[in-house]
Amino acid sequence: MAHTDIVRTGWVGRLPAAWVPYALLARADRPIGFWLLFLPGLWAILLAAGTAAQAAWLGGLFLAGSVLMRAAGCVVNDMWDRDLDRQVARTAGRPLASGALRMRQAAWFLAVLLAASLVILLQLNALAQVLGVASLVLVASYPLAKRVTWWPQLMLGFTFGWGAPMGYAAAAGEVTAVAGLLYAAAIAWILGYDTIYAHQDREDDALVGVRSTARLFAGRSRAFIGGCYGATVALLAASGALAGLGWGFFAGLALPGALLAWQVARLDTGDPAGCLRLFKANREVGLAVALAILLGRL
């Protein structure tokens, strides 16, 4: 059976039949995506928030916004990629590629998601609102990257990491060098884990002409991903030092560092299911970084 990451069982399988294609289009069957979108914003909020109440309020808004915007980004991606998706085993069953939904239905669904996201965005300060609107450029352009560059994973880093400067702006009302270093750390992290993810499609991508860092680095992927993860930890340490976090933060970084090193050690680029498991393990990495920030603020 061809490898796929679509999950039609569980709670998605219990939905009314007419709802299932929309749930699959939004990747509601795979919550890892909204976690990975949310976590850089959470880091920034925990780093910059003045009080626990402010951190909880903003964290809740960013969590809801991440669920909605991740879904919107998936809709945009599938609208752009429906023809390519039909040619790749992992994605051929997606609702637009398979014909379960039409483009018009996807467009209406996207409008609803964006409207709900706007309601959340309006709860933030003016600077965060501007950054939120600016993120739409990244969301819309990411699906094009694989057609014009070998580095679409870097473009995803810019897009999914955007929560770092946006979350910092929402909490502090400004974007400083601390936010810049946090954003750079998120980009390096995403570049690493999305290269692992892209190894699921490496052979099909070569056949249809889709570019990726998984294809670009091929047999050198372990060293490349290790370099990305090493840069992630170094940039996180630099942001914490500039922010004046306590020793608990630097001690706490040992846990995400160890989790990232474990991914590199376990990587088998010829095992698509194994690559997916390693990719999903990054939720725990991101939560461990958040814990380190909390320890640094004690």
Stockholm file with secondary structure:
# STOCKHOLM 1.0

chainA/1-298         MAHTDIVRTGWVGRLPAAWVPYALLARADRPIGFWLLFLPGLWAILLAAGTAAQAAWLGGLFLAGSVLMRAAGCVVNDMWDRDLDRQVARTAGRPLASGALRMRQAAWFLAVLLAASLVILLQLNALAQVLGVASLVLVASYPLAKRVTWWPQLMLGFTFGWGAPMGYAAAAGEVTAVAGLLYAAAIAWILGYDTIYAHQDREDDALVGVRSTARLFAGRSRAFIGGCYGATVALLAASGALAGLGWGFFAGLALPGALLAWQVARLDTGDPAGCLRLFKANREVGLAVALAILLGRL
#=GR chainA/1-298 SS CCCCCCCCSHHHHTSCTTTHHHHHHTTTTCTHHHHHHHHHHHHHHHHHCSSHHHHHHHHHHHHHHHHHHHHHHHHHHHHHHHHHHTTSTTTTTSHHHHTSSCHHHHHHHHHHHHHHHHHHHTTSCHHHHHHHHHHHHHHHHHHHHHHHCSCHHHHHHHHHTTHHHHHHHHHHSSCCHHHHHHHHHHHHHHHHHHHHHHGGGHHHHHHHTCCCHHHHHGGGHHHHHHHHHHHHHHHHHHHHHHHTCCHHHHHHTHHHHHHHHHHHHHCCTTCHHHHHHHHHTHHHHHHHHHHHHHHHTC
#=GC SS_cons         CCCCCCCCSHHHHTSCTTTHHHHHHTTTTCTHHHHHHHHHHHHHHHHHCSSHHHHHHHHHHHHHHHHHHHHHHHHHHHHHHHHHHTTSTTTTTSHHHHTSSCHHHHHHHHHHHHHHHHHHHTTSCHHHHHHHHHHHHHHHHHHHHHHHCSCHHHHHHHHHTTHHHHHHHHHHSSCCHHHHHHHHHHHHHHHHHHHHHHGGGHHHHHHHTCCCHHHHHGGGHHHHHHHHHHHHHHHHHHHHHHHTCCHHHHHHTHHHHHHHHHHHHHCCTTCHHHHHHHHHTHHHHHHHHHHHHHHHTC
//
